[in-house]
Amino acid sequence: MAGVWDPFALVRAQMVEEQLERRGITDVRVLGAMRKVPRHLFVEEALRGRAYGDHPLPIGEEQTISQPYIVALMTQLLELSGREKALEVGTGSGYQTAVLAELARRVCSVERLPRLAERARALLEQLGYTNVWIRVGSGTLGWPDEAPFDRILVTAGGPAVPPPLFQQLAEGGRMVVPIGDPANQVLTLVEKVGGEMKTRECGECKFVKLVGKYAWEM
Ligand code: SAH
């Protein structure tokens, strides 16, 4: 994208300042990534003018791209340095995947809906990301062949931490997952310390349903 004029650069910088910095997002790498990733390309053309608004947006198949602040908050909680191998469950539009790809060494992302996975894969490739792998599958099972993961991010809400995901989290690793009922969840930070699960609640959130063997039924 370097050298190409981006009509959304200014509104994106405003989003970062007004919605993220003012609400306490301080990780400069997260702020930098969100100033860079062209969020408007991850929504359909008719919604591009609203892509930088302070809200989620529909992406088809009854799914949504998360609100910018929630993307920033979850990413900041992961504390990425650039060396990590990360797993994302719920690729959706691929926007969060791109933010992770800016900040981690390698990103594996699982999406259950083939149409969304294909669209995200094509866009991320077009944008030049070479450290992203997207697979269609049931994300509550994780990605055993690629485990362990230093970081895991679940971008749909489930009733509890899916056991396979905790198993696939590396020692000392961090996972962020919305836990609760289908209407409301608590953003939960899970750490693996000496093989044990340590959790911290990090605020309320509202995600689409995590569907699968270790989550909600369809
Ligand atoms: N991070 C995405 C959020 C998309 S919404 C974005 O910003 O665009 C959550 C996504 O999780 C949906 O695309 C939904 O299909 C997917 N999902 C739900 N349950 C899943 C599961 N068990 N495995 C993989 N993907 C799942």
Residues whose N, C-alpha, C, O or C-beta is under 5 A from the ligand:
A	BS01	SAH	Q63 T64 I65 S66 V89 G90 T91 G92 S93 G94 Y95 Q96 V110 E111 R112 L113 L116 G137 S138 G139 T140 T155 A156 V208 K209 L210 V211 G212
